[in-house]
Amino acid sequence: MMTNQKNNSALVLKKMLNGPGLRQKFDDVLGKGAGAFSASVLSLVNATPALQEADPMTILGAAMTAATMKLPINPNLGFAYIIPYKNIPIDVIHNIALDFWGFFRLKYKG
């Protein structure tokens, strides 16, 4: 049953990202790179079991934070990460963490 719940969370996130309201927000922030950024969010969630266990809104909030700073969230690039934190009576919440290269990029390419 846990696998179904994780798959449902990923599907809900995919529907939210493909919805007109959220898509427009990412388009406004990122321009033509919004589609690739949304795909990287989905890829990250599908590849990370801890990210599949929580409310998709917290993931989207962290993703939008990275988007406004124009930082990719691909962990292989090392600019920004979406990290799950356990919030004890509620659920898993997500926050963004910047790596050294993320700070460097903000400082010199911002």
Long-range contacts (C-beta under 8 A, 24 or more apart in sequence): 5-53, 6-49, 6-52, 6-53, 7-52, 9-45, 9-52, 9-53, 9-54, 9-56, 10-42, 10-45, 10-46, 10-52, 12-56, 13-41, 13-42, 13-45, 13-56, 13-59, 13-60, 14-42, 16-56, 16-60, 17-41, 17-42, 17-60, 22-60, 25-64, 26-64, 26-67, 29-64, 29-67, 29-68, 30-67, 30-70, 34-67, 37-63, 37-67, 37-72, 37-73, 40-72, 40-73, 40-74, 41-73, 44-73, 44-74, 44-75, 44-82, 50-84, 50-92, 51-82, 51-84, 51-94, 53-84, 53-91, 53-92, 54-84, 54-91, 54-92, 54-93, 54-94, 55-91, 55-92, 55-93, 58-92, 58-93, 58-94, 59-94, 61-94, 62-94, 62-95, 62-96, 65-96, 66-96, 69-102, 69-106, 70-105, 70-110, 71-98, 71-102, 71-105, 71-106, 77-101, 78-102, 79-105
